[in-house]
């Protein structure tokens, strides 16, 4: 089984083509391969599968084995992968994720992709759809208590749930304490990604990321989009902003069509071949495993 290790601003993934839909036990496979000490090491496993609606379908399985509805950084990586592997000659094409269809636009130099823009679609602000428990509402600057502290949070879905909390300073912030407490808060029936944001100017922000199912990561593309939307709703950011993450920088726009667009890089790290993974392939089970 061949794989490619890729990252978007340090948010790293193991990309495997599963075009024959032969893989099984994918939660166990993700936990094994993503382990930082006993596996390849990654924030998530990305499976490329056939789609009737797009160039291909992208499944993203977190390092803990849970499946995410979508992932912005992974979308950029897959866009670069498909083009540079010769699986498409188009520079604009659709990709299917669990939460719907996303449009990829590539900036290329020859056969190399230098940057990827993703149309992340319209932000979801109704609490019942994010989801956030309680009566249906927009959750903007609403108080939430966790780990013995009170926070003001804004909830946004970009195809997956995000809890955005603005802070005046991110220095010495106890991410390993606050992150999991908020991720698993009773208000979030499907858990939530958590972002702590410092606004540097109306067009610039810095954030720390706690990803649902992965913990602290160097970047979260959908999270950067949720942060911009939350910043606009709270009067803290304009509709175009540069978002600084621990792993690098994304440019995010909330345009007049109500879609959020994210632009940033993606990188291939290395390629390899897996051994000892027969237990995860369907054809072996058919042979009487």
Secondary structure as the mmCIF struct_conf table of DSSP 4:
data_model
#
loop_
_struct_conf.conf_type_id
_struct_conf.id
_struct_conf.beg_label_comp_id
_struct_conf.beg_label_asym_id
_struct_conf.beg_label_seq_id
_struct_conf.end_label_comp_id
_struct_conf.end_label_asym_id
_struct_conf.end_label_seq_id
STRN STRN1 UNK A 2 UNK A 8
TURN_TY1_P TURN_TY1_P1 UNK A 9 UNK A 10
STRN STRN2 UNK A 11 UNK A 17
TURN_TY1_P TURN_TY1_P2 UNK A 19 UNK A 20
STRN STRN3 UNK A 23 UNK A 23
HELX_RH_AL_P HELX_RH_AL_P1 UNK A 26 UNK A 34
TURN_TY1_P TURN_TY1_P3 UNK A 36 UNK A 38
BEND BEND1 UNK A 39 UNK A 40
BEND BEND2 UNK A 43 UNK A 43
STRN STRN4 UNK A 44 UNK A 49
BEND BEND3 UNK A 52 UNK A 55
STRN STRN5 UNK A 57 UNK A 62
TURN_TY1_P TURN_TY1_P4 UNK A 63 UNK A 64
BEND BEND4 UNK A 65 UNK A 65
HELX_LH_PP_P HELX_LH_PP_P1 UNK A 66 UNK A 66
STRN STRN6 UNK A 67 UNK A 68
BEND BEND5 UNK A 69 UNK A 69
HELX_RH_AL_P HELX_RH_AL_P2 UNK A 72 UNK A 84
TURN_TY1_P TURN_TY1_P5 UNK A 85 UNK A 86
BEND BEND6 UNK A 87 UNK A 87
BEND BEND7 UNK A 91 UNK A 91
STRN STRN7 UNK A 92 UNK A 97
TURN_TY1_P TURN_TY1_P6 UNK A 98 UNK A 99
STRN STRN8 UNK A 100 UNK A 109
TURN_TY1_P TURN_TY1_P7 UNK A 110 UNK A 111
STRN STRN9 UNK A 112 UNK A 122
HELX_LH_PP_P HELX_LH_PP_P2 UNK A 123 UNK A 123
STRN STRN10 UNK A 124 UNK A 124
STRN STRN11 UNK A 126 UNK A 126
HELX_RH_AL_P HELX_RH_AL_P3 UNK A 127 UNK A 130
TURN_TY1_P TURN_TY1_P8 UNK A 131 UNK A 131
BEND BEND8 UNK A 133 UNK A 136
STRN STRN12 UNK A 138 UNK A 138
BEND BEND9 UNK A 140 UNK A 141
STRN STRN13 UNK A 142 UNK A 146
TURN_TY1_P TURN_TY1_P9 UNK A 147 UNK A 148
STRN STRN14 UNK A 149 UNK A 157
BEND BEND10 UNK A 158 UNK A 160
STRN STRN15 UNK A 161 UNK A 166
BEND BEND11 UNK A 168 UNK A 168
TURN_TY1_P TURN_TY1_P10 UNK A 171 UNK A 172
HELX_RH_AL_P HELX_RH_AL_P4 UNK A 175 UNK A 183
TURN_TY1_P TURN_TY1_P11 UNK A 184 UNK A 184
TURN_TY1_P TURN_TY1_P12 UNK A 186 UNK A 187
TURN_TY1_P TURN_TY1_P13 UNK A 189 UNK A 190
STRN STRN16 UNK A 193 UNK A 201
TURN_TY1_P TURN_TY1_P14 UNK A 202 UNK A 203
STRN STRN17 UNK A 204 UNK A 211
TURN_TY1_P TURN_TY1_P15 UNK A 212 UNK A 214
STRN STRN18 UNK A 215 UNK A 217
BEND BEND12 UNK A 218 UNK A 218
HELX_RH_AL_P HELX_RH_AL_P5 UNK A 221 UNK A 233
TURN_TY1_P TURN_TY1_P16 UNK A 234 UNK A 235
BEND BEND13 UNK A 236 UNK A 237
BEND BEND14 UNK A 239 UNK A 239
STRN STRN19 UNK A 240 UNK A 245
TURN_TY1_P TURN_TY1_P17 UNK A 246 UNK A 247
STRN STRN20 UNK A 248 UNK A 254
TURN_TY1_P TURN_TY1_P18 UNK A 256 UNK A 257
BEND BEND15 UNK A 258 UNK A 258
STRN STRN21 UNK A 259 UNK A 264
STRN STRN22 UNK A 267 UNK A 273
BEND BEND16 UNK A 276 UNK A 276
HELX_RH_3T_P HELX_RH_3T_P1 UNK A 278 UNK A 280
STRN STRN23 UNK A 281 UNK A 281
HELX_RH_AL_P HELX_RH_AL_P6 UNK A 282 UNK A 286
TURN_TY1_P TURN_TY1_P19 UNK A 287 UNK A 288
#
